[in-house]
Amino acid sequence: MNTPEYPEEPFEYPIEPVEYPSEPSEFPISPEPFEPNDPNSPEPDPFDLPEDRLV
């Protein structure tokens, strides 16, 4: 397909750098690996996480 309107090189979107904490320990993630079969997990679906966990 010929699309002369678009440049041949991939277009780079102006993505602003997101400021993540440099230290991994600053992430609110439990050190234990996530176990889908964990009986203590209130989430029935391991992929159905509340938004507050994704912060």
C-alpha positions as a Markdown table, in Angstrom:
| # | Residue | x | y | z |
|---|---|---|---|---|
| 1 | Met | 0.0 | 0.0 | 0.0 |
| 2 | Asn | 1.2 | 3.4 | -0.9 |
| 3 | Thr | 0.7 | 6.2 | 1.7 |
| 4 | Pro | 2.9 | 9.1 | 0.7 |
| 5 | Glu | 1.3 | 11.2 | 3.4 |
| 6 | Tyr | 3.1 | 9.2 | 6.0 |
| 7 | Pro | 6.8 | 9.2 | 6.5 |
| 8 | Glu | 8.7 | 6.0 | 5.7 |
| 9 | Glu | 10.3 | 5.9 | 9.2 |
| 10 | Pro | 8.1 | 5.0 | 12.2 |
| 11 | Phe | 6.3 | 7.9 | 13.7 |
| 12 | Glu | 7.5 | 8.7 | 17.3 |
| 13 | Tyr | 4.8 | 9.8 | 19.6 |
| 14 | Pro | 5.7 | 12.6 | 22.0 |
| 15 | Ile | 5.7 | 10.4 | 25.0 |
| 16 | Glu | 6.5 | 12.2 | 28.2 |
| 17 | Pro | 8.8 | 10.4 | 30.6 |
| 18 | Val | 6.9 | 9.0 | 33.5 |
| 19 | Glu | 8.6 | 9.5 | 36.8 |
| 20 | Tyr | 8.9 | 6.1 | 38.4 |
| 21 | Pro | 10.7 | 5.6 | 41.7 |
| 22 | Ser | 14.3 | 4.5 | 41.1 |
| 23 | Glu | 14.3 | 2.0 | 43.9 |
| 24 | Pro | 12.2 | -1.1 | 43.3 |
| 25 | Ser | 11.5 | -1.2 | 47.1 |
| 26 | Glu | 9.4 | 1.9 | 46.7 |
| 27 | Phe | 6.8 | 0.1 | 44.7 |
| 28 | Pro | 3.8 | -1.0 | 46.7 |
| 29 | Ile | 4.2 | -4.6 | 45.6 |
| 30 | Ser | 4.5 | -7.5 | 48.1 |
| 31 | Pro | 7.8 | -9.3 | 48.0 |
| 32 | Glu | 6.1 | -12.7 | 47.7 |
| 33 | Pro | 5.3 | -13.8 | 44.1 |
| 34 | Phe | 1.6 | -13.6 | 43.2 |
| 35 | Glu | -0.1 | -16.9 | 43.6 |
| 36 | Pro | -3.5 | -17.2 | 41.8 |
| 37 | Asn | -4.5 | -20.1 | 44.0 |
| 38 | Asp | -3.7 | -18.2 | 47.2 |
| 39 | Pro | -6.6 | -18.8 | 49.6 |
| 40 | Asn | -5.8 | -15.5 | 51.3 |
| 41 | Ser | -6.4 | -13.6 | 48.1 |
| 42 | Pro | -9.8 | -11.8 | 48.2 |
| 43 | Glu | -9.8 | -11.6 | 44.4 |
| 44 | Pro | -11.4 | -14.6 | 42.7 |
| 45 | Asp | -9.8 | -13.7 | 39.4 |
| 46 | Pro | -6.0 | -13.0 | 39.5 |
| 47 | Phe | -6.4 | -10.6 | 36.6 |
| 48 | Asp | -9.4 | -8.7 | 38.2 |
| 49 | Leu | -7.4 | -6.4 | 40.4 |
| 50 | Pro | -8.8 | -3.3 | 42.0 |
| 51 | Glu | -7.4 | 0.0 | 40.7 |
| 52 | Asp | -5.9 | 0.9 | 44.1 |
| 53 | Arg | -3.5 | -2.1 | 43.6 |
| 54 | Leu | -2.4 | -0.8 | 40.3 |
| 55 | Val | -1.2 | 2.4 | 41.7 |
